[in-house]
Amino acid sequence: METLHQLMQQSAGIGAGVTLGGLIGFSIVKKRGNAKALIAESVFITSALAGFLAMAVHMLVTYLGVGQ
C-alpha cells in the first residue's frame, strides 16, 4: 500500500499538468464547434479523464522501472 501512495505522489504533477493542458486545449476545440471529440460533450470530463490516464500510465511505467 505504501508503494501505491509513493507512485501516486510521484505521478500527481503529470496528471495535473495534463488536466490543465486538456482544459485549455479542449476549450479551444469546443469553441470551434467540434464538440464531437469530447466525452459527453464536456470539456471538464474529457480533460479529467486524460489527466487520470496520464497519471495511471506514469505510475505503471515507474512501477515497472522502464527506462532504468
N, C-alpha and C positions, 0 to 999 in steps of 0.2 A: 504494500500500500504506500509505503514511503517513496518507492520508485515512481509511482504514478504521480504523486504530488510534485516531485522534483521535475519530472518531464513536463507537467502542466506549467510549472513556473518558468521553465526554460522556453516554452513554446508560446506563452501568452502574448508576448510582444509581436510575434509574427501574426497571430490570429487577429490582434487588434489593428495592426497595420493593414492587413488585407481587408478587414471590415471597413476601415475608414476610406481606403482607396476605392473599395467597391461602392461605398455610398456616393462618392464623388462621380465615379465613372458611370454607375448605373443611373444616377440622377440625370446626367447628360443624355444617356440613351433614352430615358423616358421622355425628356423634354423634346427630343427629336421625333417622338411619336412611335418608337419601336418598343412598345411595352410587351410584345410577344416573347421577347427574350428573357423576361423576368418571371420568377416563380410567383404565381398568384397575382401577377401584375403589381408586385410590391418591391420597392427598392430596398427597404429595410430587411425583409425576409431573405431576399436574394443575397445581399451583401453579408448578412449574419451567417448564412449557410456557407458562403465562400470562405469567410474567416474561420469558421469551425472546421471545415475540411482542410484548410491550410495548416491549422494548428494540429489536427489529427495526423496529417502526413508528416509534419515535422517531428511529432512525438514518436511516430513509428520509425522514422529514419534514425533519429537519435537513439532509440532503444536498440535497434539492430546494429548500430555502430557503423553504418555505411559511410565510407569515405575516411575511415580512420586507419 
